[in-house]
């Protein structure tokens, strides 16, 4: 099972930890793992490349992804960061809704 832990600070997503494999299908055919991986790469790209947000992150080959959004006073960046990570969260929750045996999202 994929376990996604979302942490919030003052109502805003501040960190995300994703670990495990869904077990939905064999490697290369597992649509749940592929969906979570695609969302995870997209959120990190959006934060680092588009927003240029200050984040700490770690990615491992075994499906582990962990990132923390560091504080900023830039109000425009805050809005952009929130839009990206909240959309990411909605995507994870949608996957969980349809594949609840294979992914758990918790705050």
N, C-alpha and C positions, 0 to 999 in steps of 0.2 A: 504494500500500500504506500502511496505517496502521502506524506504528511507535510502540510504547509502551515507554518506558524506565523501569524501576522501580529506584530506588536504596534501599538499606537501610543503616541505621546501627545497630550493635549488634543485628542481627537483625530490627529493626523497619523497616517502610517509612517512609522519611523524605522522599522526593520522587518525583514522577511527571511524565514529559514525554510528551505524545502529539502526534504530528504526521502530517499527510498525509490522504489520502482513500483509501478501499479500492479504488475502481474496480469494485466488484461490479455496480453498475447506475448509471443516470443519477440526478442529483440529484432527490430527492423519492421515489425508489424504492429507494434503496440501504439495504438492511436492516442491513448490517454497520456502515456509518457511523451509522445511526440507533441501533443497539444500543450502540455505543461512546459516542456522544453522551449517550444517556440514562443510562448508568452514570456517566459523568463528571460530569454535572450533579447526579446523585443523591449521589455521594460528596462533592462540594463542598458541597451543601446540608446533608448530614448533619454534616460537619465544622464548618461555619460557623454553622448555625442550631440544630442539636440539641446538639452538644457545646460549641459556642462555643470551638472550638480556635483557637489562634493560628497562622494560616497565611498564607503569601504565595502569591498565584496570579495568573495571567495567562491570559486567554481571547481568542482572535482568531477572526474570521469564517471563516478558511480551514481550520478544523479543529484549530488549535493550542491545546493546553491544557497548562499547566505549573503545578504547585503544590509547595510545600515546607511540611512540617509543622515548626513551630518547637518547640524543646524546652520541656517543662513538667515540673514535679516533682509535679503532681497525679496521684496513682495512679489515681483514678477516671477522669479524662480520658484517661489513657494507655490504660486498658482499653477505653474507648469508641472512641477513635481507632483502636486496633489492630483492633477488631472491624469497624469500618466499612471501613478501607482493605484489610484482608485479604479481606473479602467482595468488595470491588471487584476486587481482584487475581484472585480465583477466577472472577468473572464474565468478566473479560478473557481469562483462560486458557481458559474454556469456549468463548468465541467463536473464539479462535485454533484450538482443537481441531477445530471444525467448518468453519472458513473460513480455513485456514492460507495460502491463496494471497493473502489480502487483508489479513491482520493479523499482525504479529509482536510478541510480548511478550518482552522480555528484561530480565534483572536484571543 
